[in-house]
């Protein structure tokens, strides 16, 4: 699956990874250092964005995780139809997601278990 690391300066690195490699990257990335870089950019009034890990599924679904010390923010983009006819993209944002739930989301996108993400409250 296509996976990318987004750095706080908008640069990114792309990879083709399986589930275990993606979970390892999520765990092994030094998110505190990435967040510190974002804070430094913000202090210097430079453009910045939250660092994160993204996953593009072949079914046009995207999971974008922005880790923080307590877990993270998760953005989920998915296709839908308007009036049953016109394709469009919808998105949901989940804030204050615990690390264990983030792992469940990653597993769900790799297993094409869309309900596990879409029904999260």
C-alpha positions, 0 to 999 in steps of 0.5 A, spaced: 500 500 500 502 507 498 504 510 505 507 516 506 511 520 511 509 528 511 514 532 515 512 539 518 515 543 512 510 540 507 516 535 505 514 528 504 517 521 503 513 515 499 513 508 501 510 501 498 509 498 505 505 492 508 501 492 514 507 490 519 512 495 516 507 501 516 505 499 523 513 499 525 514 506 521 508 509 525 511 506 532 519 508 530 518 515 527 520 520 532 514 524 532 516 528 538 522 531 534 517 532 528 512 536 533 518 540 535 520 542 528 513 544 527 513 548 533 520 551 531 517 553 524 511 556 527 515 560 532 519 563 526 513 564 522 515 559 517 509 555 513 508 549 517 503 543 517 502 537 522 507 531 521 503 525 519 503 518 516 498 517 510 495 511 507 492 511 500 488 504 499 487 502 492 479 503 493 480 511 493 480 511 501 485 515 505 487 515 512 492 520 515 494 520 522 497 526 525 500 523 532 501 527 538 504 525 545 497 523 547 495 519 541 493 523 535 488 526 530 486 522 524 483 524 518 479 519 513 477 520 506 472 516 503 468 515 496 461 516 496 455 517 492 450 523 492 443 521 490 446 515 489 449 517 482 454 522 483 461 520 486 464 525 491 469 524 496 467 525 504 472 526 510 471 525 517 476 528 522 477 524 529 480 528 534 484 525 541 484 518 538 488 513 543 494 510 540 491 503 540 485 505 536 490 508 531 493 501 530 486 499 529 484 504 524 491 502 520 489 495 521 482 496 518 484 500 512 489 494 510 484 489 511 478 493 507 474 494 513 471 500 512 465 500 517 471 499 523 473 506 521 466 509 518 462 507 524 467 510 529 464 515 534 
